[in-house]
């Protein structure tokens, strides 16, 4: 349930920010025609190359991921009798 909410909210936020980006880049002719700058009314909301939002991992999240993968690896290796 929580995951569906997170994905839905993320999609909505990206859609709102993408529409703002297109609205800011419209020319007066685009506004008159009701078109986006690319020439059509359809644009990809979840297009990673054109979204105005970027996600960048900070150092702590990288350390956390490394520790989690290491812990899982040790747990798997512990199941093998000649490793321990």
PyMOL CGO cylinders between C-alpha atoms (Angstrom):
from pymol import cmd
from pymol.cgo import CYLINDER

trace = [
    CYLINDER, 0.00, 0.00, 0.00, 2.75, 2.41, 0.96, 0.3, 1, 1, 1, 1, 1, 1,
    CYLINDER, 2.75, 2.41, 0.96, 4.76, 1.59, -2.16, 0.3, 1, 1, 1, 1, 1, 1,
    CYLINDER, 4.76, 1.59, -2.16, 1.79, 2.30, -4.42, 0.3, 1, 1, 1, 1, 1, 1,
    CYLINDER, 1.79, 2.30, -4.42, 1.34, 5.66, -2.68, 0.3, 1, 1, 1, 1, 1, 1,
    CYLINDER, 1.34, 5.66, -2.68, 5.03, 6.52, -3.09, 0.3, 1, 1, 1, 1, 1, 1,
    CYLINDER, 5.03, 6.52, -3.09, 5.07, 5.62, -6.78, 0.3, 1, 1, 1, 1, 1, 1,
    CYLINDER, 5.07, 5.62, -6.78, 1.81, 7.48, -7.44, 0.3, 1, 1, 1, 1, 1, 1,
    CYLINDER, 1.81, 7.48, -7.44, 2.97, 10.59, -5.59, 0.3, 1, 1, 1, 1, 1, 1,
    CYLINDER, 2.97, 10.59, -5.59, 6.34, 10.53, -7.38, 0.3, 1, 1, 1, 1, 1, 1,
    CYLINDER, 6.34, 10.53, -7.38, 4.64, 10.22, -10.76, 0.3, 1, 1, 1, 1, 1, 1,
    CYLINDER, 4.64, 10.22, -10.76, 2.31, 13.13, -9.92, 0.3, 1, 1, 1, 1, 1, 1,
    CYLINDER, 2.31, 13.13, -9.92, 5.21, 15.35, -8.73, 0.3, 1, 1, 1, 1, 1, 1,
    CYLINDER, 5.21, 15.35, -8.73, 7.29, 14.64, -11.85, 0.3, 1, 1, 1, 1, 1, 1,
    CYLINDER, 7.29, 14.64, -11.85, 4.24, 15.34, -14.03, 0.3, 1, 1, 1, 1, 1, 1,
    CYLINDER, 4.24, 15.34, -14.03, 3.62, 18.70, -12.33, 0.3, 1, 1, 1, 1, 1, 1,
    CYLINDER, 3.62, 18.70, -12.33, 7.28, 19.76, -12.61, 0.3, 1, 1, 1, 1, 1, 1,
    CYLINDER, 7.28, 19.76, -12.61, 7.50, 18.59, -16.25, 0.3, 1, 1, 1, 1, 1, 1,
    CYLINDER, 7.50, 18.59, -16.25, 4.38, 20.58, -17.13, 0.3, 1, 1, 1, 1, 1, 1,
    CYLINDER, 4.38, 20.58, -17.13, 5.92, 23.65, -15.45, 0.3, 1, 1, 1, 1, 1, 1,
    CYLINDER, 5.92, 23.65, -15.45, 9.08, 23.16, -17.51, 0.3, 1, 1, 1, 1, 1, 1,
    CYLINDER, 9.08, 23.16, -17.51, 7.08, 22.95, -20.75, 0.3, 1, 1, 1, 1, 1, 1,
    CYLINDER, 7.08, 22.95, -20.75, 4.93, 25.94, -19.76, 0.3, 1, 1, 1, 1, 1, 1,
    CYLINDER, 4.93, 25.94, -19.76, 8.05, 28.05, -19.09, 0.3, 1, 1, 1, 1, 1, 1,
    CYLINDER, 8.05, 28.05, -19.09, 9.55, 27.09, -22.47, 0.3, 1, 1, 1, 1, 1, 1,
    CYLINDER, 9.55, 27.09, -22.47, 6.45, 27.83, -24.56, 0.3, 1, 1, 1, 1, 1, 1,
    CYLINDER, 6.45, 27.83, -24.56, 6.52, 30.56, -27.12, 0.3, 1, 1, 1, 1, 1, 1,
    CYLINDER, 6.52, 30.56, -27.12, 3.56, 32.81, -27.81, 0.3, 1, 1, 1, 1, 1, 1,
    CYLINDER, 3.56, 32.81, -27.81, 2.73, 30.71, -30.90, 0.3, 1, 1, 1, 1, 1, 1,
    CYLINDER, 2.73, 30.71, -30.90, 2.76, 27.50, -28.83, 0.3, 1, 1, 1, 1, 1, 1,
    CYLINDER, 2.76, 27.50, -28.83, 0.40, 29.05, -26.31, 0.3, 1, 1, 1, 1, 1, 1,
    CYLINDER, 0.40, 29.05, -26.31, -1.92, 30.22, -29.07, 0.3, 1, 1, 1, 1, 1, 1,
    CYLINDER, -1.92, 30.22, -29.07, -1.91, 26.76, -30.69, 0.3, 1, 1, 1, 1, 1, 1,
    CYLINDER, -1.91, 26.76, -30.69, -2.10, 24.94, -27.34, 0.3, 1, 1, 1, 1, 1, 1,
    CYLINDER, -2.10, 24.94, -27.34, 1.02, 22.94, -28.15, 0.3, 1, 1, 1, 1, 1, 1,
    CYLINDER, 1.02, 22.94, -28.15, 4.12, 22.03, -26.21, 0.3, 1, 1, 1, 1, 1, 1,
    CYLINDER, 4.12, 22.03, -26.21, 7.52, 23.24, -27.51, 0.3, 1, 1, 1, 1, 1, 1,
    CYLINDER, 7.52, 23.24, -27.51, 8.08, 19.87, -29.18, 0.3, 1, 1, 1, 1, 1, 1,
    CYLINDER, 8.08, 19.87, -29.18, 5.05, 20.48, -31.38, 0.3, 1, 1, 1, 1, 1, 1,
    CYLINDER, 5.05, 20.48, -31.38, 2.50, 18.11, -29.83, 0.3, 1, 1, 1, 1, 1, 1,
    CYLINDER, 2.50, 18.11, -29.83, 0.29, 17.93, -26.79, 0.3, 1, 1, 1, 1, 1, 1,
    CYLINDER, 0.29, 17.93, -26.79, 1.74, 14.62, -25.60, 0.3, 1, 1, 1, 1, 1, 1,
    CYLINDER, 1.74, 14.62, -25.60, 4.95, 14.45, -23.64, 0.3, 1, 1, 1, 1, 1, 1,
    CYLINDER, 4.95, 14.45, -23.64, 6.54, 11.66, -21.64, 0.3, 1, 1, 1, 1, 1, 1,
    CYLINDER, 6.54, 11.66, -21.64, 6.21, 12.31, -17.93, 0.3, 1, 1, 1, 1, 1, 1,
    CYLINDER, 6.21, 12.31, -17.93, 8.75, 9.72, -16.80, 0.3, 1, 1, 1, 1, 1, 1,
    CYLINDER, 8.75, 9.72, -16.80, 11.39, 10.49, -19.44, 0.3, 1, 1, 1, 1, 1, 1,
    CYLINDER, 11.39, 10.49, -19.44, 14.67, 10.57, -17.48, 0.3, 1, 1, 1, 1, 1, 1,
    CYLINDER, 14.67, 10.57, -17.48, 16.44, 12.70, -20.09, 0.3, 1, 1, 1, 1, 1, 1,
    CYLINDER, 16.44, 12.70, -20.09, 13.86, 15.48, -20.06, 0.3, 1, 1, 1, 1, 1, 1,
    CYLINDER, 13.86, 15.48, -20.06, 12.66, 15.62, -16.47, 0.3, 1, 1, 1, 1, 1, 1,
    CYLINDER, 12.66, 15.62, -16.47, 13.54, 18.77, -14.54, 0.3, 1, 1, 1, 1, 1, 1,
    CYLINDER, 13.54, 18.77, -14.54, 14.03, 16.68, -11.37, 0.3, 1, 1, 1, 1, 1, 1,
    CYLINDER, 14.03, 16.68, -11.37, 17.27, 14.84, -10.72, 0.3, 1, 1, 1, 1, 1, 1,
    CYLINDER, 17.27, 14.84, -10.72, 18.04, 12.39, -7.92, 0.3, 1, 1, 1, 1, 1, 1,
    CYLINDER, 18.04, 12.39, -7.92, 21.58, 12.29, -6.62, 0.3, 1, 1, 1, 1, 1, 1,
    CYLINDER, 21.58, 12.29, -6.62, 22.70, 9.94, -3.87, 0.3, 1, 1, 1, 1, 1, 1,
    CYLINDER, 22.70, 9.94, -3.87, 24.59, 11.53, -1.00, 0.3, 1, 1, 1, 1, 1, 1,
    CYLINDER, 24.59, 11.53, -1.00, 27.62, 9.96, 0.66, 0.3, 1, 1, 1, 1, 1, 1,
    CYLINDER, 27.62, 9.96, 0.66, 25.67, 8.49, 3.59, 0.3, 1, 1, 1, 1, 1, 1,
    CYLINDER, 25.67, 8.49, 3.59, 23.25, 6.64, 1.31, 0.3, 1, 1, 1, 1, 1, 1,
    CYLINDER, 23.25, 6.64, 1.31, 26.19, 5.17, -0.60, 0.3, 1, 1, 1, 1, 1, 1,
    CYLINDER, 26.19, 5.17, -0.60, 27.80, 4.00, 2.66, 0.3, 1, 1, 1, 1, 1, 1,
    CYLINDER, 27.80, 4.00, 2.66, 24.46, 2.56, 3.82, 0.3, 1, 1, 1, 1, 1, 1,
    CYLINDER, 24.46, 2.56, 3.82, 24.03, 0.62, 0.57, 0.3, 1, 1, 1, 1, 1, 1,
    CYLINDER, 24.03, 0.62, 0.57, 27.59, -0.72, 0.78, 0.3, 1, 1, 1, 1, 1, 1,
    CYLINDER, 27.59, -0.72, 0.78, 27.05, -1.89, 4.36, 0.3, 1, 1, 1, 1, 1, 1,
    CYLINDER, 27.05, -1.89, 4.36, 23.74, -3.56, 3.48, 0.3, 1, 1, 1, 1, 1, 1,
    CYLINDER, 23.74, -3.56, 3.48, 25.24, -5.42, 0.52, 0.3, 1, 1, 1, 1, 1, 1,
    CYLINDER, 25.24, -5.42, 0.52, 28.20, -6.44, 2.67, 0.3, 1, 1, 1, 1, 1, 1,
    CYLINDER, 28.20, -6.44, 2.67, 25.92, -7.74, 5.43, 0.3, 1, 1, 1, 1, 1, 1,
    CYLINDER, 25.92, -7.74, 5.43, 23.85, -9.75, 2.94, 0.3, 1, 1, 1, 1, 1, 1,
    CYLINDER, 23.85, -9.75, 2.94, 27.04, -11.16, 1.40, 0.3, 1, 1, 1, 1, 1, 1,
    CYLINDER, 27.04, -11.16, 1.40, 28.32, -12.22, 4.82, 0.3, 1, 1, 1, 1, 1, 1,
    CYLINDER, 28.32, -12.22, 4.82, 24.98, -13.82, 5.59, 0.3, 1, 1, 1, 1, 1, 1,
    CYLINDER, 24.98, -13.82, 5.59, 25.05, -15.80, 2.36, 0.3, 1, 1, 1, 1, 1, 1,
    CYLINDER, 25.05, -15.80, 2.36, 28.70, -16.75, 2.85, 0.3, 1, 1, 1, 1, 1, 1,
    CYLINDER, 28.70, -16.75, 2.85, 27.89, -17.96, 6.38, 0.3, 1, 1, 1, 1, 1, 1,
    CYLINDER, 27.89, -17.96, 6.38, 25.64, -20.63, 4.90, 0.3, 1, 1, 1, 1, 1, 1,
    CYLINDER, 25.64, -20.63, 4.90, 28.63, -22.14, 3.07, 0.3, 1, 1, 1, 1, 1, 1,
    CYLINDER, 28.63, -22.14, 3.07, 30.48, -24.35, 5.56, 0.3, 1, 1, 1, 1, 1, 1,
    CYLINDER, 30.48, -24.35, 5.56, 34.04, -23.94, 4.22, 0.3, 1, 1, 1, 1, 1, 1,
    CYLINDER, 34.04, -23.94, 4.22, 33.86, -20.10, 4.21, 0.3, 1, 1, 1, 1, 1, 1,
    CYLINDER, 33.86, -20.10, 4.21, 33.29, -19.74, 7.97, 0.3, 1, 1, 1, 1, 1, 1,
]
cmd.load_cgo(trace, "trace")
